[in-house]
Amino acid sequence: GKDPQRAVEGRFVSPEQVAHEDSIYESLEIPGGIGAAVSEQDGEAVLVQVMPGYPADEAGLRPGERIVSVDGTATEELPGGVIPAIIGEAGTQLELTVRSLDGQERDVTLTRETVDLSDTVVEATTIEGTRIGLLELASFESPEIPGRVRNSLEELAKDGALEGLIVDLRIVQSGYADVALGVLALFLDGGSAGSGVGRDEVFAFEIPAGETVPELTAVPVVVLTGPHTLSTGEGFAAIMQHYGRAQIAGLPTRGNTEIVFPYALSDGSMLLLADGVYQLPDGTMFEGRGVQPDLVVEGDPWQVDVADDSQIQAAIEALRSD
């Protein structure tokens, strides 16, 4: 079963959305989506990822643009948020009003289709002209992810020692504690990953031992964060920083660290109830404050070209100065 989930807040989830989330957890597949990741904050819905070849990409949507409305309903008035409104049955249509980066709005009609997340949830490359690896994560929402990360890291290291690794968490918004712990175990050999503090109990998070990737033992790491990094992504970054395993670069995270437990209802829906707040092993909490970078660098997570990405470039410089 799934371990506790860190999410933005307690919420009601429809049977359709439950099926959607279960599908991602079990198979990294969305039965009916548009191939885009959305970050909701301050009443806005920002496209933070557009997957090549899917409806959002084919309709010309681009990261950084805002979704203003879905099927004529303004974003801030959607009862369950933007994502449940976008998800539906494959083959059905929806209409989005989108605000581009220059402020212009346009209407876009898309047809939902089955979306395979497996090729984009974990991406790893070696930055051109360097021996620095770039590991980009989109979520911690499936137990397949730690294995995919391990395989990617081993692939990066097979041609010789890396001089550094950049872990990009700038669009990681949610996920399950067991998945994040599985990825942390690739970098840290066991130990406490902090705890959740509820009204009546404290529940501990432990990093599995004996799972580290040997090729990375002496490789310095920089983790990229920003305002679209929240919940489990924040916890991962904070633990890497807490143990001195990584520097944090970019911008502060959002400080959404509630720990949410699922309560299944008889009609197939679910109530996700925030029943605790996350704290580091030393008792530090960053709810409402966020993870603070060691190196503050302005920038956006949706730059296509690494050479134009100020935060990645700052991470490269930090790794080379170690």
C-alpha positions in Angstrom: 0.0 0.0 0.0 0.9 3.6 -0.2 2.7 5.4 2.6 1.5 8.8 3.7 1.4 11.5 1.0 2.7 15.0 1.5 0.3 17.3 -0.4 -0.8 20.9 -0.4 -3.8 20.5 1.9 -6.6 18.1 2.9 -9.1 17.6 0.1 -12.0 15.6 -1.3 -11.1 13.4 -4.3 -13.7 12.1 -6.7 -13.8 8.5 -7.7 -12.5 9.5 -11.2 -9.6 11.4 -9.6 -8.9 8.4 -7.3 -8.6 6.2 -10.4 -6.3 8.7 -12.0 -4.0 8.9 -9.0 -4.0 5.1 -8.6 -3.1 4.7 -12.3 -0.1 6.9 -11.9 1.0 5.1 -8.8 0.6 1.6 -10.3 1.6 2.2 -14.0 2.9 5.8 -14.5 0.0 6.2 -16.9 -2.9 8.7 -17.1 -6.0 7.2 -18.7 -7.1 10.5 -20.1 -4.9 13.6 -20.0 -3.3 16.2 -22.2 0.4 15.6 -21.5 1.2 18.5 -19.2 2.0 19.1 -15.6 0.4 22.0 -13.8 1.4 23.9 -10.6 -1.4 25.6 -8.8 -0.6 28.5 -6.5 -2.0 32.0 -5.6 -5.1 31.4 -7.7 -3.1 30.6 -10.9 -2.3 27.4 -12.7 1.1 27.4 -14.3 2.2 24.9 -16.9 5.5 23.6 -15.6 6.0 20.7 -18.1 4.7 19.9 -21.6 5.4 16.4 -22.9 6.4 16.1 -26.5 3.9 14.5 -28.8 0.9 14.8 -26.6 -2.2 17.1 -27.0 -0.8 20.0 -25.0 2.4 20.1 -27.1 0.6 19.7 -30.4 -1.8 22.6 -29.5 1.2 24.8 -28.9 1.1 25.0 -25.1 4.4 25.9 -23.5 5.9 25.8 -20.0 5.4 29.0 -18.1 2.0 29.8 -19.6 -1.1 30.1 -17.4 -4.4 28.2 -17.7 -7.1 30.9 -17.1 -10.1 28.7 -17.5 -11.2 25.1 -18.2 -14.4 24.6 -20.3 -15.4 28.1 -19.5 -15.0 28.0 -15.8 -12.3 30.3 -14.3 -9.4 28.5 -12.7 -10.1 29.9 -9.2 -13.7 28.8 -9.4 -13.0 25.1 -10.2 -14.2 23.2 -7.1 -11.5 20.5 -7.1 -8.8 22.5 -8.8 -7.4 22.5 -12.3 -6.0 19.0 -12.6 -9.3 17.1 -11.9 -11.0 19.3 -14.4 -8.4 18.5 -17.1 -8.4 14.7 -16.4 -11.2 12.8 -18.1 -12.0 10.0 -20.5 -9.6 9.5 -23.4 -11.2 10.7 -26.6 -13.2 13.5 -25.0 -12.6 17.2 -25.6 -11.9 20.1 -23.3 -11.4 23.8 -24.0 -8.7 25.8 -22.2 -8.2 29.5 -22.1 -4.4 30.0 -21.9 -2.4 33.2 -21.1 0.9 33.2 -22.9 4.2 34.6 -21.5 3.5 38.0 -23.2 0.1 38.3 -21.5 -2.1 37.4 -24.6 -4.9 35.0 -24.0 -6.2 32.4 -26.5 -8.7 29.5 -26.5 -7.4 26.0 -27.2 -9.4 22.9 -27.8 -7.7 19.6 -26.9 -8.7 15.9 -27.1 -7.7 13.8 -24.1 -5.6 10.7 -24.6 -3.8 8.1 -22.6 -0.5 9.6 -21.4 2.5 7.5 -20.6 4.6 9.3 -18.0 7.4 6.7 -17.9 9.7 8.6 -20.3 9.5 12.0 -18.6 9.1 11.4 -14.9 12.8 10.7 -14.7 15.3 12.1 -17.2 19.1 12.0 -17.0 21.7 13.4 -19.3 25.3 14.5 -19.2 25.7 18.3 -19.7 27.5 18.9 -23.0 31.2 19.5 -22.6 31.3 18.4 -19.0 31.2 15.3 -16.8 28.4 16.7 -14.8 25.1 14.8 -14.7 21.7 16.4 -14.8 18.9 14.3 -13.2 15.4 15.8 -13.8 12.6 14.5 -11.6 8.9 15.3 -12.2 7.3 13.6 -9.2 7.6 11.1 -6.4 4.2 9.5 -7.3 5.1 5.9 -8.2 7.2 3.1 -6.6 8.8 2.6 -10.0 10.7 5.9 -9.6 13.6 4.9 -7.3 14.5 2.0 -9.7 14.3 4.3 -12.6 16.6 6.9 -10.9 19.1 4.2 -10.0 19.2 2.9 -13.6 19.6 6.5 -14.8 22.4 7.3 -12.4 24.3 4.1 -13.2 24.0 4.9 -16.9 25.4 8.4 -16.3 28.4 7.0 -14.5 29.2 4.1 -16.8 31.5 6.2 -19.1 33.7 7.4 -16.2 33.5 9.2 -13.0 31.2 12.2 -12.8 32.6 15.5 -11.6 29.2 16.4 -10.2 25.5 15.8 -10.3 22.6 18.3 -10.5 19.2 17.0 -9.2 16.4 19.2 -10.6 13.4 19.2 -8.4 11.9 22.5 -9.7 8.6 21.0 -10.8 8.2 18.2 -8.2 5.0 19.0 -6.4 3.8 15.9 -4.6 4.3 12.2 -4.0 4.6 9.5 -1.5 7.0 9.2 1.4 8.1 5.7 0.6 9.0 6.8 -3.0 11.0 9.8 -1.8 12.8 7.7 0.8 13.7 5.2 -1.9 15.4 7.9 -3.9 17.1 9.4 -0.9 18.5 5.9 -0.2 20.5 6.1 -3.4 22.5 9.0 -1.9 22.3 8.5 1.9 23.0 5.1 3.5 20.2 4.9 6.0 19.3 7.2 8.9 16.4 9.4 9.9 14.5 11.4 7.3 12.6 13.3 10.0 9.1 12.7 11.2 5.5 13.8 11.0 4.1 15.4 14.1 0.4 15.0 14.6 -2.0 16.0 17.4 -1.7 12.6 19.0 1.4 10.9 17.6 4.8 11.2 16.0 5.6 9.0 13.1 9.1 8.5 11.9 10.5 8.4 8.3 13.6 6.2 7.9 15.9 6.1 4.9 16.6 2.4 3.8 20.2 1.3 4.3 22.4 -0.5 1.8 20.9 1.0 -1.3 23.4 3.7 -2.2 24.8 4.0 -5.8 28.6 3.3 -5.3 29.6 5.4 -8.3 28.1 8.5 -6.6 29.7 8.1 -3.2 32.3 10.9 -3.7 30.4 12.9 -6.3 29.2 16.4 -5.1 25.5 17.1 -5.6 23.5 20.3 -6.2 19.7 20.2 -5.8 17.7 22.8 -7.7 14.5 24.1 -6.0 12.0 26.8 -6.6 8.5 28.1 -5.9 7.0 25.1 -7.8 8.8 22.6 -5.5 6.6 21.5 -2.7 5.6 18.8 -0.3 7.7 15.6 -0.9 10.1 17.5 -3.2 10.8 19.9 -0.3 11.4 17.1 2.1 13.9 15.4 -0.3 15.8 18.7 -0.7 15.8 19.5 3.0 17.1 16.1 4.0 19.9 16.3 1.4 20.8 19.7 2.8 20.5 18.6 6.4 23.1 15.8 6.0 25.4 18.0 3.9 25.0 15.6 1.0 24.0 18.4 -1.4 24.0 22.2 -1.7 20.6 23.7 -2.6 20.5 26.2 -5.5 17.7 28.2 -7.0 14.8 29.8 -5.0 13.1 29.0 -1.8 10.4 26.3 -1.9 6.8 26.9 -0.9 6.7 25.4 2.6 3.8 23.1 2.1 4.7 20.1 4.3 1.4 18.8 5.6 1.4 15.0 5.7 -1.9 13.7 4.3 -3.6 10.4 5.1 -6.2 8.8 2.8 -9.6 7.8 4.0 -11.6 5.7 1.5 -15.3 6.4 1.2 -18.0 3.9 0.2 -18.7 5.5 -3.2 -15.1 5.1 -4.3 -14.1 8.7 -3.5 -11.5 9.6 -0.9 -10.9 12.2 1.8 -7.3 13.3 2.1 -6.9 14.7 5.5 -3.8 16.6 6.7 -2.9 14.9 10.0 0.6 16.0 10.6 3.4 18.5 9.8 6.8 17.4 8.6 10.0 18.1 10.6 13.7 17.4 10.1 15.6 15.1 12.3 16.7 18.0 14.5 13.1 19.2 14.9 13.3 22.0 12.4 10.0 22.7 10.6 9.7 24.7 7.4 5.9 24.8 7.0 5.1 28.2 5.5 8.8 29.1 5.3 10.2 26.7 2.7 13.6 25.2 2.2 16.2 28.0 1.9 18.8 27.6 -0.8 22.5 27.8 0.0 22.9 29.6 -3.3 20.0 31.9 -4.3 19.7 32.2 -8.0 16.8 33.8 -9.9 15.4 31.8 -12.9 12.6 29.7 -14.2 12.4 25.8 -14.4 11.2 25.7 -18.0 14.2 26.9 -19.9 14.6 24.5 -22.8 18.3 25.2 -23.4 20.7 24.4 -20.5 23.0 27.2 -21.7 20.2 29.7 -21.0 19.2 28.2 -17.7 20.7 30.5 -15.0 20.1 28.1 -12.2 21.7 25.2 -13.9 24.6 27.3 -14.9 25.1 28.5 -11.3 24.9 24.8 -10.2 27.7 23.9 -12.7 29.8 26.7 -11.3 29.2 25.7 -7.7 30.2 22.1 -8.5 33.4 23.1 -10.2 34.4 25.4 -7.4 34.2 22.6 -4.8 
